[in-house]
Amino acid sequence: MTAVLTTRLDIVGPFDLREIATMGFGHRDERSFDGVMRMAFCLDGDYERQVGVEAEQFGDRLELRVQSAGDPLSDPEVEALRKQVARVVSLDHDGEAFHQLCLADPVLARVHNRAPGFRPALFYSPYEAAVWSIISARRARSQGITLRNRMSELYGAEFELSGIRTSCVPTPSGLQGMESIAGRPEAE
């Protein structure tokens, strides 16, 4: 059974979820945006809890609909999740200060004006970045995305997020129990 909860993050300064959701970094390969950014990841801490998050912007707040694999999240886990999502979409910093910095620099101002409200999107965690660095080494980004998706579908939790099946990378203990996967050399 998947437990569901709703929480929110306040937005300070210019912010556009569309710009962030379609950034296309690392394993993310969104080409379109329907108003919801879908994320599935291992929760900060020991990375043994997997969650699926639907993020949707309403003015100066980001609404998060959260599904957890297994038991409902505890209050400390909800707070960890909120901090983690804020970090991923760069809401953990004062966006107004970033905006003013961009306006003050002629080079940054030109770039900033092309994507108002853009903030850098980050990996879900150092764990996820490490997994991606191994998966993507010596292969094209599209091949890395395919391999990550295959591994996630076979060994990670799966969430239905706003009508789209989204899989999470395996937990660290799940990685230890992984068998071979097509497309992944045995030496890795």
MARFIMI-597152 format. One record per atom (N, C-alpha, C): x, y, z; residue in one letter; atom name. Coordinates in steps of 0.05 Angstrom, whole numbers. Each point is the difference from the previous one (the first is absolute). Layout:
BEGIN
+--------+--------+--------+------+------+
:   east :  north :     up : rest : atom :
+--------+--------+--------+------+------+
:      X :      Y :      Z :    A :   CA :
...
+--------+--------+--------+------+------+
***
This chain:
BEGIN
+--------+--------+--------+------+------+
:   east :  north :     up : rest : atom :
+--------+--------+--------+------+------+
:     17 :    -24 :      0 :    M :    N :
:    -17 :     24 :      0 :    M :   CA :
:     18 :     25 :      0 :    M :    C :
:     -8 :     20 :    -15 :    T :    N :
:     15 :     25 :     -2 :    T :   CA :
:    -15 :     21 :     16 :    T :    C :
:     14 :     12 :     20 :    A :    N :
:    -12 :     21 :     16 :    A :   CA :
:      4 :     26 :    -15 :    A :    C :
:    -20 :     18 :      1 :    V :    N :
:      1 :     26 :    -14 :    V :   CA :
:     -4 :     23 :     20 :    V :    C :
:     16 :     21 :     -3 :    L :    N :
:     -3 :     24 :     16 :    L :   CA :
:      5 :     24 :    -17 :    L :    C :
:     -9 :     23 :      9 :    T :    N :
:      4 :     25 :    -14 :    T :   CA :
:     14 :     20 :     18 :    T :    C :
:     19 :     14 :    -11 :    T :    N :
:     14 :     21 :     15 :    T :   CA :
:      7 :     22 :    -20 :    T :    C :
:     12 :     21 :      9 :    R :    N :
:      7 :     22 :    -19 :    R :   CA :
:     26 :     13 :      7 :    R :    C :
:     11 :     14 :    -19 :    L :    N :
:     24 :     16 :      3 :    L :   CA :
:     -7 :     28 :     -9 :    L :    C :
:      8 :     20 :     16 :    D :    N :
:     -3 :     28 :     -8 :    D :   CA :
:     22 :      8 :    -19 :    D :    C :
:     -7 :     17 :    -19 :    I :    N :
:     19 :     10 :    -20 :    I :   CA :
:      7 :     29 :      6 :    I :    C :
:     26 :      6 :      1 :    V :    N :
:      9 :     27 :      4 :    V :   CA :
:     15 :      8 :    -25 :    V :    C :
:     -9 :     21 :    -13 :    G :    N :
:     13 :     10 :    -24 :    G :   CA :
:    -12 :    -14 :    -25 :    G :    C :
:      9 :      9 :    -24 :    P :    N :
:     -9 :    -11 :    -25 :    P :   CA :
:      5 :    -30 :     -1 :    P :    C :
:    -20 :    -15 :     -9 :    F :    N :
:      3 :    -29 :     -2 :    F :   CA :
:    -20 :    -10 :    -21 :    F :    C :
:      9 :    -18 :    -17 :    D :    N :
:    -17 :    -11 :    -21 :    D :   CA :
:      6 :    -30 :     -1 :    D :    C :
:    -18 :    -16 :     11 :    L :    N :
:      3 :    -29 :      1 :    L :   CA :
:      4 :    -12 :    -28 :    L :    C :
:    -13 :     11 :    -20 :    R :    N :
:      3 :    -10 :    -28 :    R :   CA :
:     30 :      1 :     -8 :    R :    C :
:     13 :     23 :      5 :    E :    N :
:     28 :      3 :     -8 :    E :   CA :
:     17 :    -21 :     14 :    E :    C :
:     -6 :     -6 :     24 :    I :    N :
:     16 :    -19 :     15 :    I :   CA :
:     -6 :    -29 :     -8 :    I :    C :
:    -25 :     -6 :     -3 :    A :    N :
:     -9 :    -28 :     -7 :    A :   CA :
:     10 :     -8 :    -28 :    A :    C :
:      3 :     19 :    -18 :    T :    N :
:      9 :     -7 :    -27 :    T :   CA :
:     29 :      5 :     -5 :    T :    C :
:     15 :      4 :     21 :    M :    N :
:     29 :      6 :     -2 :    M :   CA :
:     15 :    -22 :    -14 :    M :    C :
:     -7 :    -26 :      5 :    G :    N :
:     13 :    -22 :    -13 :    G :   CA :
:     28 :     -5 :     10 :    G :    C :
:      4 :     -3 :     26 :    F :    N :
:     26 :     -5 :     11 :    F :   CA :
:      2 :    -30 :      8 :    F :    C :
:     25 :    -10 :      0 :    G :    N :
:      4 :    -28 :      8 :    G :   CA :
:    -19 :    -19 :    -13 :    G :    C :
:    -15 :    -15 :     17 :    H :    N :
:    -18 :    -20 :    -11 :    H :   CA :
:    -27 :     12 :     -8 :    H :    C :
:     -5 :     25 :      7 :    R :    N :
:    -26 :     13 :     -7 :    R :   CA :
:     -1 :      7 :    -30 :    R :    C :
:    -21 :     -8 :    -13 :    D :    N :
:     -2 :      4 :    -29 :    D :   CA :
:    -28 :     10 :     -8 :    D :    C :
:    -11 :     18 :     16 :    E :    N :
:    -27 :     10 :     -7 :    E :   CA :
:      1 :     18 :    -24 :    E :    C :
:    -18 :     -4 :    -18 :    R :    N :
:     -2 :     16 :    -25 :    R :   CA :
:    -25 :     17 :      1 :    R :    C :
:    -18 :     -6 :     17 :    S :    N :
:    -25 :     15 :      2 :    S :   CA :
:     -7 :      4 :     30 :    S :    C :
:    -19 :     17 :      5 :    F :    N :
:     -7 :      6 :     28 :    F :   CA :
:    -30 :      4 :      1 :    F :    C :
:    -13 :    -16 :     17 :    D :    N :
:    -29 :      2 :      3 :    D :   CA :
:     -8 :     13 :     27 :    D :    C :
:     19 :     14 :     12 :    G :    N :
:     -6 :     14 :     25 :    G :   CA :
:     10 :    -15 :     25 :    G :    C :
:      8 :    -25 :     -4 :    V :    N :
:      9 :    -16 :     23 :    V :   CA :
:     29 :    -10 :     -5 :    V :    C :
:     17 :      4 :     19 :    M :    N :
:     27 :    -11 :     -1 :    M :   CA :
:     -1 :    -26 :     17 :    M :    C :
:      6 :    -22 :    -13 :    R :    N :
:     -1 :    -26 :     13 :    R :   CA :
:     28 :     -9 :      9 :    R :    C :
:      3 :     -8 :     25 :    M :    N :
:     26 :     -8 :     11 :    M :   CA :
:     -4 :    -26 :     16 :    M :    C :
:     18 :    -18 :     -3 :    A :    N :
:      1 :    -25 :     16 :    A :   CA :
:     28 :     -3 :      9 :    A :    C :
:      4 :     -2 :     26 :    F :    N :
:     28 :     -1 :     11 :    F :   CA :
:      1 :    -14 :     27 :    F :    C :
:     24 :     -6 :      8 :    C :    N :
:      6 :    -11 :     27 :    C :   CA :
:      3 :     24 :     19 :    C :    C :
:    -15 :     -2 :     22 :    L :    N :
:      0 :     22 :     19 :    L :   CA :
:     27 :      4 :     13 :    L :    C :
:      8 :     25 :      4 :    D :    N :
:     25 :      6 :     14 :    D :   CA :
:      1 :    -15 :     26 :    D :    C :
:     24 :     -6 :      8 :    G :    N :
:      4 :    -16 :     25 :    G :   CA :
:     16 :    -24 :     -8 :    G :    C :
:    -13 :    -24 :      4 :    D :    N :
:     14 :    -24 :     -8 :    D :   CA :
:     -8 :     -9 :    -29 :    D :    C :
:    -18 :     16 :    -12 :    Y :    N :
:     -9 :     -5 :    -28 :    Y :   CA :
:    -15 :    -26 :     -3 :    Y :    C :
:    -11 :    -11 :     22 :    E :    N :
:    -15 :    -25 :     -2 :    E :   CA :
:    -30 :      4 :     -2 :    E :    C :
:    -10 :     25 :      2 :    R :    N :
:    -28 :      6 :     -4 :    R :   CA :
:     -3 :     13 :    -28 :    R :    C :
:    -19 :    -10 :    -15 :    Q :    N :
:     -5 :     11 :    -27 :    Q :   CA :
:    -26 :     15 :      0 :    Q :    C :
:      0 :     22 :    -15 :    V :    N :
:    -24 :     17 :     -1 :    V :   CA :
:     -4 :      9 :    -29 :    V :    C :
:    -25 :      6 :     -6 :    G :    N :
:     -8 :     12 :    -25 :    G :   CA :
:    -12 :     27 :      6 :    G :    C :
:      7 :     21 :    -15 :    V :    N :
:    -10 :     27 :      6 :    V :   CA :
:    -11 :     12 :    -25 :    V :    C :
:    -24 :     11 :      2 :    E :    N :
:    -11 :     17 :    -22 :    E :   CA :
:      2 :     29 :     10 :    E :    C :
:     15 :     16 :    -14 :    A :    N :
:      2 :     29 :      8 :    A :   CA :
:    -15 :     17 :    -20 :    A :    C :
:    -16 :     18 :     11 :    E :    N :
:    -15 :     18 :    -17 :    E :   CA :
:      1 :     28 :     12 :    E :    C :
:      5 :     20 :    -17 :    Q :    N :
:      2 :     27 :      9 :    Q :   CA :
:    -27 :     15 :     -1 :    Q :    C :
:     -6 :     13 :     22 :    F :    N :
:    -23 :     18 :      2 :    F :   CA :
:      9 :     26 :     11 :    F :    C :
:      6 :     19 :    -18 :    G :    N :
:     10 :     26 :      9 :    G :   CA :
:     26 :     -2 :     15 :    G :    C :
:     -1 :      8 :     25 :    D :    N :
:     24 :      1 :     17 :    D :   CA :
:      3 :    -24 :     18 :    D :    C :
:    -11 :    -23 :     -9 :    R :    N :
:      4 :    -24 :     16 :    R :   CA :
:      2 :    -24 :    -19 :    R :    C :
:     13 :    -21 :      9 :    L :    N :
:      3 :    -25 :    -14 :    L :   CA :
:    -15 :    -21 :     16 :    L :    C :
:    -21 :    -11 :    -12 :    E :    N :
:    -15 :    -21 :     13 :    E :   CA :
:     13 :    -27 :     -6 :    E :    C :
:      4 :    -16 :     21 :    L :    N :
:     12 :    -26 :     -4 :    L :   CA :
:    -19 :    -22 :      9 :    L :    C :
:     -6 :    -18 :    -19 :    R :    N :
:    -16 :    -24 :      7 :    R :   CA :
:     20 :    -23 :      1 :    R :    C :
:      2 :    -12 :     23 :    V :    N :
:     21 :    -19 :      5 :    V :   CA :
:    -11 :    -28 :      5 :    V :    C :
:     12 :    -19 :    -14 :    Q :    N :
:     -6 :    -28 :      5 :    Q :   CA :
:     25 :    -13 :     11 :    Q :    C :
:     -4 :    -17 :     20 :    S :    N :
:     23 :    -15 :     11 :    S :   CA :
:     -4 :    -29 :     -4 :    S :    C :
:     21 :    -14 :     -6 :    A :    N :
:     -1 :    -29 :     -2 :    A :   CA :
:      0 :    -11 :     29 :    A :    C :
:    -19 :    -17 :      6 :    G :    N :
:     -1 :    -11 :     27 :    G :   CA :
:    -16 :     18 :     18 :    G :    C :
:     10 :      2 :     25 :    D :    N :
:    -14 :     15 :     21 :    D :   CA :
:     -1 :     30 :     -7 :    D :    C :
:    -20 :     13 :     12 :    P :    N :
:     -1 :     30 :     -3 :    P :   CA :
:     26 :     12 :     11 :    P :    C :
:      7 :     23 :    -11 :    L :    N :
:     24 :     14 :     10 :    L :   CA :
:     -6 :     11 :     28 :    L :    C :
:     21 :     -1 :     16 :    S :    N :
:     -2 :     12 :     27 :    S :   CA :
:      4 :     31 :     -3 :    S :    C :
:     -6 :     14 :     21 :    D :    N :
:      4 :     30 :     -1 :    D :   CA :
:     28 :      7 :     -7 :    D :    C :
:     21 :    -12 :     12 :    P :    N :
:     27 :      7 :     -8 :    P :   CA :
:      6 :     -7 :    -29 :    P :    C :
:    -12 :    -22 :    -10 :    E :    N :
:      4 :     -7 :    -29 :    E :   CA :
:    -13 :     20 :    -18 :    E :    C :
:    -24 :     10 :      8 :    V :    N :
:    -13 :     20 :    -16 :    V :   CA :
:     17 :     26 :     -1 :    V :    C :
:     11 :      7 :     22 :    E :    N :
:     18 :     24 :      0 :    E :   CA :
:     25 :     -5 :    -17 :    E :    C :
:     11 :    -24 :      1 :    A :    N :
:     23 :     -6 :    -16 :    A :   CA :
:     -7 :      1 :    -30 :    A :    C :
:    -24 :    -10 :     -7 :    L :    N :
:    -10 :      1 :    -27 :    L :   CA :
:     -3 :     29 :    -10 :    L :    C :
:    -12 :     16 :     17 :    R :    N :
:     -4 :     28 :     -7 :    R :   CA :
:     27 :     14 :     -6 :    R :    C :
:     19 :     -5 :     17 :    K :    N :
:     27 :     12 :     -4 :    K :   CA :
:     13 :    -11 :    -25 :    K :    C :
:     -4 :    -26 :     -5 :    Q :    N :
:     12 :    -12 :    -24 :    Q :   CA :
:    -12 :     11 :    -25 :    Q :    C :
:    -26 :      2 :     -2 :    V :    N :
:    -13 :     11 :    -24 :    V :   CA :
:      8 :     29 :     -3 :    V :    C :
:      1 :     15 :     22 :    A :    N :
:      8 :     28 :     -2 :    A :   CA :
:     28 :      3 :    -12 :    A :    C :
:     18 :    -18 :      9 :    R :    N :
:     27 :      1 :    -11 :    R :   CA :
:      0 :     -8 :    -30 :    R :    C :
:    -15 :    -20 :     -7 :    V :    N :
:     -1 :    -10 :    -28 :    V :   CA :
:     -9 :     23 :    -19 :    V :    C :
:    -20 :     15 :      8 :    V :    N :
:    -10 :     21 :    -18 :    V :   CA :
:     10 :     28 :      8 :    V :    C :
:     20 :      1 :     16 :    S :    N :
:     13 :     25 :      8 :    S :   CA :
:    -19 :     19 :     14 :    S :    C :
:    -18 :    -10 :     17 :    L :    N :
:    -16 :     17 :     17 :    L :   CA :
:     12 :      2 :     28 :    L :    C :
:     23 :    -11 :      4 :    D :    N :
:     13 :      1 :     26 :    D :   CA :
:     18 :     25 :      3 :    D :    C :
:     -1 :     18 :    -20 :    H :    N :
:     14 :     25 :      0 :    H :   CA :
:    -19 :     23 :     -6 :    H :    C :
:      8 :     24 :      8 :    D :    N :
:    -16 :     24 :     -6 :    D :   CA :
:      1 :      6 :    -29 :    D :    C :
:    -22 :     -6 :    -14 :    G :    N :
:     -1 :      5 :    -29 :    G :   CA :
:      1 :     29 :     -8 :    G :    C :
:     -9 :     18 :     18 :    E :    N :
:      1 :     28 :     -6 :    E :   CA :
:     29 :     10 :     -1 :    E :    C :
:     17 :    -10 :     18 :    A :    N :
:     28 :      7 :      0 :    A :   CA :
:     13 :     -9 :    -26 :    A :    C :
:     -6 :    -24 :     -9 :    F :    N :
:     10 :    -11 :    -25 :    F :   CA :
:     -9 :     18 :    -24 :    F :    C :
:    -26 :      7 :      0 :    H :    N :
:    -11 :     17 :    -20 :    H :   CA :
:     14 :     27 :     -1 :    H :    C :
:      5 :     13 :     23 :    Q :    N :
:     14 :     25 :      0 :    Q :   CA :
:     28 :     -2 :     -9 :    Q :    C :
:     14 :    -22 :      7 :    L :    N :
:     27 :     -5 :    -10 :    L :   CA :
:      0 :     -1 :    -30 :    L :    C :
:    -19 :    -15 :    -12 :    C :    N :
:     -1 :     -2 :    -29 :    C :   CA :
:     -6 :     27 :    -13 :    C :    C :
:    -17 :     16 :     11 :    L :    N :
:     -7 :     26 :    -11 :    L :   CA :
:     24 :     19 :      0 :    L :    C :
:     17 :     -3 :     21 :    A :    N :
:     23 :     18 :      3 :    A :   CA :
:     23 :     -6 :    -19 :    A :    C :
:      1 :    -23 :    -12 :    D :    N :
:     22 :     -8 :    -17 :    D :   CA :
:    -10 :     -2 :    -29 :    D :    C :
:     12 :     16 :    -18 :    P :    N :
:    -11 :      1 :    -28 :    P :   CA :
:      0 :    -28 :    -14 :    P :    C :
:     20 :    -16 :      5 :    V :    N :
:      1 :    -27 :    -13 :    V :   CA :
:    -22 :    -18 :     12 :    V :    C :
:     -1 :     -1 :     26 :    L :    N :
:    -21 :    -16 :     13 :    L :   CA :
:    -28 :     10 :     -6 :    L :    C :
:     -3 :     26 :     -2 :    A :    N :
:    -27 :     12 :     -6 :    A :   CA :
:    -10 :    -10 :    -27 :    A :    C :
:     17 :     -2 :    -20 :    R :    N :
:     -9 :    -10 :    -26 :    R :   CA :
:    -10 :    -29 :      2 :    R :    C :
:     15 :    -16 :     14 :    V :    N :
:     -7 :    -28 :      3 :    V :   CA :
:    -25 :     -3 :     17 :    V :    C :
:     -1 :     15 :     22 :    H :    N :
:    -22 :     -1 :     18 :    H :   CA :
:    -26 :      9 :    -13 :    H :    C :
:      1 :     20 :    -17 :    N :    N :
:    -24 :      9 :    -14 :    N :   CA :
:    -11 :    -20 :    -21 :    N :    C :
:     17 :    -18 :     -9 :    R :    N :
:     -9 :    -21 :    -19 :    R :   CA :
:    -17 :    -21 :     14 :    R :    C :
:      4 :     -4 :     26 :    A :    N :
:    -14 :    -20 :     15 :    A :   CA :
:     -7 :     11 :     28 :    A :    C :
:    -19 :     20 :      1 :    P :    N :
:     -7 :     11 :     25 :    P :   CA :
:    -11 :    -21 :     19 :    P :    C :
:      8 :      1 :     25 :    G :    N :
:     -9 :    -19 :     19 :    G :   CA :
:     16 :    -26 :      1 :    G :    C :
:     19 :     -3 :    -18 :    F :    N :
:     17 :    -24 :     -1 :    F :   CA :
:     18 :      0 :     25 :    F :    C :
:      2 :    -24 :     11 :    R :    N :
:     20 :     -5 :     21 :    R :   CA :
:     12 :    -28 :     -7 :    R :    C :
:     24 :     -4 :      7 :    P :    N :
:     12 :    -26 :     -7 :    P :   CA :
:    -14 :    -23 :     15 :    P :    C :
:     -4 :    -22 :    -15 :    A :    N :
:    -10 :    -25 :     12 :    A :   CA :
:     24 :    -17 :      7 :    A :    C :
:     -2 :    -13 :     22 :    L :    N :
:     22 :    -16 :     10 :    L :   CA :
:     -8 :    -30 :      1 :    L :    C :
:     20 :    -17 :      4 :    F :    N :
:     -6 :    -28 :      4 :    F :   CA :
:    -15 :     -3 :     26 :    F :    C :
:    -15 :    -22 :      2 :    Y :    N :
:    -17 :     -4 :     24 :    Y :   CA :
:     18 :     -3 :     25 :    Y :    C :
:     24 :    -10 :     -3 :    S :    N :
:     17 :     -4 :     23 :    S :   CA :
:     28 :     -7 :    -10 :    S :    C :
:     20 :      1 :     18 :    P :    N :
:     27 :     -9 :     -7 :    P :   CA :
:     -1 :    -30 :     -9 :    P :    C :
:    -17 :    -16 :     13 :    Y :    N :
:     -3 :    -28 :     -7 :    Y :   CA :
:     -9 :     -2 :    -29 :    Y :    C :
:    -21 :     15 :     -8 :    E :    N :
:    -10 :     -1 :    -27 :    E :   CA :
:     22 :      9 :    -20 :    E :    C :
:     15 :     21 :      7 :    A :    N :
:     21 :     10 :    -17 :    A :   CA :
:     22 :    -22 :     -4 :    A :    C :
:      6 :    -14 :     21 :    A :    N :
:     20 :    -21 :     -2 :    A :   CA :
:    -10 :    -23 :    -18 :    A :    C :
:    -25 :     -8 :      4 :    V :    N :
:    -11 :    -21 :    -17 :    V :   CA :
:      1 :      9 :    -30 :    V :    C :
:     -8 :     25 :     -5 :    W :    N :
:      0 :     11 :    -27 :    W :   CA :
:     28 :      0 :    -11 :    W :    C :
:     20 :      8 :     16 :    S :    N :
:     27 :      2 :    -11 :    S :   CA :
:     10 :    -28 :     -8 :    S :    C :
:     -8 :    -21 :     13 :    I :    N :
:      9 :    -27 :     -7 :    I :   CA :
:    -16 :     -9 :    -25 :    I :    C :
:    -26 :      4 :      0 :    I :    N :
:    -17 :     -8 :    -23 :    I :   CA :
:      8 :     14 :    -25 :    I :    C :
:      6 :     26 :      1 :    S :    N :
:      5 :     16 :    -24 :    S :   CA :
:     29 :      0 :    -10 :    S :    C :
:     18 :    -12 :     16 :    A :    N :
:     28 :      0 :     -8 :    A :   CA :
:      4 :    -15 :    -27 :    A :    C :
:     14 :     13 :    -18 :    R :    N :
:      7 :    -12 :    -26 :    R :   CA :
:    -24 :     -8 :    -17 :    R :    C :
:    -22 :     14 :      3 :    R :    N :
:    -23 :     -5 :    -18 :    R :   CA :
:    -14 :     26 :     -5 :    R :    C :
:    -15 :      1 :    -21 :    A :    N :
:    -16 :     23 :     -7 :    A :   CA :
:    -21 :      5 :     21 :    A :    C :
:     -8 :     25 :      3 :    R :    N :
:    -20 :      7 :     21 :    R :   CA :
:    -25 :    -16 :     -4 :    R :    C :
:     -9 :     -3 :    -25 :    S :    N :
:    -25 :    -15 :     -5 :    S :   CA :
:      3 :    -29 :      8 :    S :    C :
:     24 :    -12 :     -3 :    Q :    N :
:      4 :    -27 :      9 :    Q :   CA :
:      0 :     -2 :     30 :    Q :    C :
:     11 :     20 :     13 :    G :    N :
:      0 :      1 :     30 :    G :   CA :
:    -29 :      2 :     10 :    G :    C :
:    -16 :     17 :    -13 :    I :    N :
:    -28 :      3 :      8 :    I :   CA :
:    -15 :    -27 :     -3 :    I :    C :
:      5 :    -13 :    -23 :    T :    N :
:    -13 :    -26 :     -4 :    T :   CA :
:      8 :    -21 :     21 :    T :    C :
:     26 :     -1 :      6 :    L :    N :
:     10 :    -19 :     20 :    L :   CA :
:    -11 :      7 :     28 :    L :    C :
:     -1 :     25 :      7 :    R :    N :
:    -10 :      8 :     26 :    R :   CA :
:    -30 :     -8 :      2 :    R :    C :
:    -15 :      6 :    -21 :    N :    N :
:    -29 :     -7 :     -1 :    N :   CA :
:     -4 :    -30 :      3 :    N :    C :
:     16 :    -16 :    -14 :    R :    N :
:     -2 :    -29 :      1 :    R :   CA :
:      6 :    -10 :     28 :    R :    C :
:     22 :     10 :     12 :    M :    N :
:      8 :     -8 :     27 :    M :   CA :
:    -22 :      8 :     20 :    M :    C :
:    -11 :     24 :     -3 :    S :    N :
:    -20 :     10 :     18 :    S :   CA :
:    -26 :    -16 :     -2 :    S :    C :
:     -7 :     -7 :    -24 :    E :    N :
:    -25 :    -16 :     -4 :    E :   CA :
:      3 :    -28 :     12 :    E :    C :
:     24 :    -11 :     -1 :    L :    N :
:      4 :    -27 :     10 :    L :   CA :
:      4 :     -1 :     30 :    L :    C :
:     14 :     20 :     11 :    Y :    N :
:      9 :     -2 :     28 :    Y :   CA :
:     -9 :     23 :     18 :    Y :    C :
:    -13 :     21 :    -11 :    G :    N :
:     -9 :     22 :     16 :    G :   CA :
:    -30 :      0 :      4 :    G :    C :
:     -9 :     18 :     17 :    A :    N :
:    -29 :      4 :      5 :    A :   CA :
:    -12 :     14 :    -24 :    A :    C :
:    -25 :     -5 :     -5 :    E :    N :
:    -14 :     12 :    -22 :    E :   CA :
:    -24 :     16 :     11 :    E :    C :
:     -4 :     24 :    -11 :    F :    N :
:    -22 :     17 :      9 :    F :   CA :
:    -16 :      9 :    -24 :    F :    C :
:    -25 :      4 :      3 :    E :    N :
:    -18 :     12 :    -20 :    E :   CA :
:     -2 :     29 :      7 :    E :    C :
:     14 :     17 :    -15 :    L :    N :
:      1 :     29 :      6 :    L :   CA :
:    -15 :     15 :    -22 :    L :    C :
:    -23 :     11 :      7 :    S :    N :
:    -16 :     15 :    -19 :    S :   CA :
:     -4 :    -15 :    -26 :    S :    C :
:     -6 :    -26 :      2 :    G :    N :
:     -6 :    -16 :    -23 :    G :   CA :
:     24 :    -12 :    -15 :    G :    C :
:     24 :      4 :     10 :    I :    N :
:     24 :    -10 :    -13 :    I :   CA :
:     15 :    -18 :     20 :    I :    C :
:      6 :    -24 :     -9 :    R :    N :
:     16 :    -19 :     17 :    R :   CA :
:     28 :     11 :      2 :    R :    C :
:     10 :      3 :     24 :    T :    N :
:     26 :     11 :      5 :    T :   CA :
:     15 :    -18 :     20 :    T :    C :
:     24 :     -8 :     -8 :    S :    N :
:     15 :    -19 :     17 :    S :   CA :
:     23 :     14 :     13 :    S :    C :
:      7 :    -10 :     24 :    C :    N :
:     22 :     11 :     16 :    C :   CA :
:     24 :    -18 :     -2 :    C :    C :
:     24 :     11 :      1 :    V :    N :
:     24 :    -18 :      0 :    V :   CA :
:     -2 :    -18 :     24 :    V :    C :
:     12 :    -23 :     -1 :    P :    N :
:      0 :    -18 :     23 :    P :   CA :
:     14 :     13 :     24 :    P :    C :
:     -9 :     -8 :     24 :    T :    N :
:     13 :      8 :     24 :    T :   CA :
:     28 :    -12 :      1 :    T :    C :
:     18 :      9 :     18 :    P :    N :
:     26 :    -13 :      2 :    P :   CA :
:     -1 :    -30 :      5 :    P :    C :
:    -18 :     -9 :     17 :    S :    N :
:     -3 :    -29 :      4 :    S :   CA :
:    -11 :    -14 :    -25 :    S :    C :
:    -17 :     14 :    -15 :    G :    N :
:    -10 :    -10 :    -25 :    G :   CA :
:     22 :     -3 :    -21 :    G :    C :
:     18 :     19 :     -1 :    L :    N :
:     23 :     -2 :    -18 :    L :   CA :
:     17 :    -25 :      6 :    L :    C :
:      4 :     -5 :     26 :    Q :    N :
:     16 :    -23 :      7 :    Q :   CA :
:    -11 :    -27 :     -9 :    Q :    C :
:    -27 :     -1 :     -2 :    G :    N :
:    -13 :    -24 :     -8 :    G :   CA :
:     -6 :     -2 :    -30 :    G :    C :
:     10 :     19 :    -15 :    M :    N :
:     -6 :      2 :    -29 :    M :   CA :
:     14 :    -23 :    -15 :    M :    C :
:    -14 :    -11 :    -19 :    E :    N :
:     11 :    -19 :    -19 :    E :   CA :
:      9 :     15 :    -24 :    E :    C :
:      9 :    -14 :    -20 :    S :    N :
:      9 :     14 :    -24 :    S :   CA :
:    -24 :     13 :    -15 :    S :    C :
:      6 :     22 :    -14 :    I :    N :
:    -20 :     14 :    -15 :    I :   CA :
:     11 :      4 :    -28 :    I :    C :
:    -17 :     -5 :    -20 :    A :    N :
:      8 :      4 :    -28 :    A :   CA :
:     10 :     28 :     -4 :    A :    C :
:     23 :      3 :    -12 :    G :    N :
:     11 :     26 :     -5 :    G :   CA :
:     20 :      9 :     21 :    G :    C :
:      3 :    -15 :     21 :    R :    N :
:     19 :      7 :     21 :    R :   CA :
:     22 :    -21 :      0 :    R :    C :
:     25 :      8 :     -7 :    P :    N :
:     22 :    -19 :      1 :    P :   CA :
:      4 :    -11 :     28 :    P :    C :
:      9 :    -25 :      1 :    E :    N :
:      4 :    -13 :     26 :    E :   CA :
:     22 :     14 :     17 :    E :    C :
:     19 :     13 :    -13 :    A :    N :
:     23 :     12 :     14 :    A :   CA :
:     -8 :     24 :     16 :    A :    C :
:    -24 :     12 :     -4 :    E :    N :
:     -8 :     24 :     14 :    E :   CA :
:    -10 :     -6 :     28 :    E :    C :
+--------+--------+--------+------+------+
***
